[in-house]
């Protein structure tokens, strides 16, 4: 679908595509700025829990004295690191869906289209 294709695009292209597809016009400079900054904030805030969890796992692994147990703890850290990209894509997709719904439920779309 449309959002799957936009996941790899930059925020400015996403906002432009959204406005052209939903409102048949380009976003104003203020609209563009507001939505691109909102997307950037969502990405930054969505990374914080994953990074906090990763820090916690690293700290716990550093306190383990037994070599075998430390190896197992480090495997958990590596697994967490591998899971972060999938979580990031899932969170970005949710943010894009929310952005589309916000424009599709706007007064401009409801009353003009």
C-alpha positions as MATLAB code, in Angstrom:
seq = 'XXXXXXXXXXXXXXXXXXXXXXXXXXXXXXXXXXXXXXXXXXXXXXXXXXXXXXXXXXXXXXXXXXXXXXXXXXXXXXXXXXXXXXXXXXXXXXXXXXXXXXXXXXXXXXXXX';
ca = [
       0.000    0.000    0.000;
       0.977    3.655   -0.090;
       2.543    3.755    3.376;
       4.725    0.724    2.656;
       6.245    2.641   -0.243;
       6.783    5.762    1.870;
       8.581    4.079    4.779;
      11.967    4.585    3.139;
      11.241    8.131    1.924;
      12.412   11.266    3.663;
       9.941   13.233    5.795;
       9.610   16.104    3.308;
       8.609   13.716    0.501;
       6.109   12.017    2.782;
       4.393   15.290    3.685;
       4.290   16.352    0.037;
       2.814   13.007   -1.051;
       0.233   13.170    1.717;
      -0.981   16.627    0.754;
      -1.052   15.863   -2.956;
      -2.957   12.609   -2.492;
      -5.404   13.808    0.174;
      -5.879   17.499   -0.518;
      -4.752   17.826   -4.166;
      -2.325   20.587   -3.287;
       1.174   21.089   -1.961;
       1.572   21.904    1.727;
       2.344   25.469    2.708;
       5.770   26.160    4.189;
       4.258   26.272    7.687;
       2.361   22.994    7.188;
       5.451   21.319    5.761;
       7.592   22.508    8.674;
       5.041   21.472   11.296;
       4.543   17.951    9.945;
       8.201   17.202    9.192;
       9.207   18.323   12.685;
       6.405   16.197   14.162;
       7.690   13.139   12.282;
      11.234   13.812   13.485;
      10.066   14.144   17.089;
       8.134   10.899   16.887;
      11.188    9.041   15.615;
      13.406   10.481   18.328;
      10.946    9.758   21.142;
      10.233    6.221   19.886;
      13.924    5.314   20.077;
      14.273    6.251   23.737;
      12.615    3.146   25.271;
      14.672    0.806   23.079;
      17.888    2.588   24.004;
      17.013    2.588   27.705;
      16.313   -1.144   27.557;
      19.593   -1.707   25.749;
      21.528    0.305   28.348;
      19.899   -1.741   31.093;
      20.858   -5.028   29.425;
      24.457   -3.852   28.924;
      24.745   -2.746   32.544;
      23.370   -6.086   33.725;
      25.815   -7.991   31.494;
      28.743   -6.021   32.890;
      27.928   -7.061   36.448;
      27.939  -10.798   35.668;
      31.139  -12.482   36.882;
      30.625  -15.989   35.486;
      31.965  -16.251   31.928;
      29.169  -18.500   30.647;
      26.486  -16.345   32.230;
      28.117  -13.189   30.853;
      28.194  -14.730   27.364;
      24.480  -15.498   27.664;
      23.784  -11.937   28.859;
      25.748  -10.528   25.916;
      23.723  -12.711   23.556;
      20.631  -11.028   24.998;
      22.188   -7.630   24.269;
      22.915   -8.682   20.681;
      19.361   -9.957   20.233;
      18.013   -6.632   21.497;
      20.235   -4.732   19.065;
      18.956   -6.867   16.161;
      15.330   -6.185   17.183;
      15.658   -2.382   17.149;
      15.437   -1.871   13.332;
      12.184   -3.859   13.092;
      10.723   -1.876   15.986;
      11.797    1.385   14.358;
      10.048    0.473   11.095;
       6.904   -0.519   12.992;
       6.890    2.766   14.918;
       7.558    4.834   11.788;
       4.681    3.077   10.030;
       2.359    3.891   12.943;
       3.473    7.534   12.863;
       2.781    7.738    9.104;
      -0.634    6.145    9.537;
      -1.460    8.654   12.275;
      -0.275   11.506   10.084;
      -2.480   10.370    7.188;
      -5.489    9.998    9.483;
      -4.950   13.470   10.901;
      -5.053   15.028    7.434;
      -7.937   12.826    6.271;
      -9.980   13.896    9.288;
      -9.198   17.596    8.857;
     -11.931   20.083    8.045;
     -10.301   20.875    4.708;
     -10.552   17.266    3.582;
     -14.003   16.675    5.052;
     -15.630   19.770    3.586;
     -13.661   20.366    0.381;
     -13.052   16.836   -0.906;
];
